[in-house]
Amino acid sequence: MAAILAILSGIMNIGCILFVAFKMLEEEGALKALFGLICCQIYAYIWGWLHLEEQIRWRVMGVWTVSLIVGGVANYYLSQELGTNY
């Protein structure tokens, strides 16, 4: 169960980062979008929360936040099941 949640969380994270990077591309330019997508995804995450003009972005950032939390918890339980401690 934890593995399925971790996989689904990862897929949702990828979708959210692509959405935010596309919005960054439209508003900030290609350099910042590539930086947020490839180098520093926390930059894209913070940028997304700071630029919440649209209702859709509230949903995307909320889903991304929940996905990060669920993924972290699922990966923790998965590591406990497999016997690797962090």
C-alpha positions as CSV (number, residue, x, y, z in Angstrom):
1,M,0.0,0.0,0.0
2,A,2.8,2.4,0.9
3,A,4.5,1.7,-2.5
4,I,1.4,2.5,-4.4
5,L,0.9,5.8,-2.5
6,A,4.6,6.7,-3.1
7,I,4.2,6.0,-6.8
8,L,1.0,8.0,-7.1
9,S,2.5,10.8,-5.1
10,G,5.5,10.9,-7.5
11,I,3.3,11.0,-10.5
12,M,1.2,13.9,-9.0
13,N,4.4,15.7,-8.1
14,I,5.6,15.5,-11.7
15,G,2.3,16.8,-13.0
16,C,2.3,19.7,-10.6
17,I,5.9,20.7,-11.3
18,L,5.2,20.7,-15.1
19,F,2.1,22.9,-14.6
20,V,4.0,25.4,-12.4
21,A,7.0,25.4,-14.8
22,F,4.6,26.1,-17.7
23,K,3.1,29.0,-15.8
24,M,6.6,30.2,-15.0
25,L,7.5,30.0,-18.7
26,E,4.5,32.2,-19.6
27,E,5.1,34.8,-16.8
28,E,8.9,34.8,-16.0
29,G,10.6,33.4,-19.1
30,A,12.4,30.3,-20.2
31,L,15.4,30.6,-18.0
32,K,13.5,30.7,-14.7
33,A,11.2,27.9,-15.9
34,L,14.1,25.7,-16.7
35,F,15.8,26.6,-13.4
36,G,12.6,25.7,-11.5
37,L,12.1,22.5,-13.5
38,I,15.5,21.0,-13.7
39,C,17.8,22.6,-11.1
40,C,15.8,23.8,-8.1
41,Q,12.3,22.5,-7.8
42,I,11.9,24.1,-4.4
43,Y,12.1,27.4,-6.3
44,A,9.2,26.4,-8.5
45,Y,7.2,25.3,-5.4
46,I,7.8,28.6,-3.6
47,W,7.1,30.6,-6.8
48,G,3.8,28.8,-7.2
49,W,2.7,29.7,-3.7
50,L,3.7,33.3,-4.1
51,H,1.8,33.8,-7.4
52,L,-1.7,32.5,-6.7
53,E,-3.8,34.8,-8.8
54,E,-5.9,32.1,-10.4
55,Q,-8.3,29.6,-8.7
56,I,-6.7,26.7,-10.6
57,R,-3.3,27.5,-9.1
58,W,-4.8,27.2,-5.6
59,R,-5.9,23.7,-6.5
60,V,-2.6,22.7,-8.1
61,M,-0.5,24.0,-5.2
62,G,-2.8,22.4,-2.7
63,V,-2.5,19.1,-4.5
64,W,1.2,19.4,-4.7
65,T,1.5,20.1,-1.0
66,V,-0.7,17.2,0.0
67,S,1.2,15.0,-2.5
68,L,4.6,15.9,-1.0
69,I,3.3,15.1,2.5
70,V,1.7,11.8,1.5
71,G,4.8,10.9,-0.5
72,G,7.1,11.6,2.5
73,V,4.9,9.6,4.8
74,A,4.6,6.7,2.3
75,N,8.3,6.6,1.7
76,Y,9.0,6.6,5.4
77,Y,6.6,3.6,6.0
78,L,8.0,1.9,2.9
79,S,11.6,2.2,4.3
80,Q,10.4,0.7,7.6
81,E,8.8,-2.2,5.7
82,L,12.0,-2.9,3.8
83,G,14.2,-2.5,6.9
84,T,16.2,0.6,5.8
85,N,16.2,3.3,8.4
86,Y,16.7,6.9,7.7
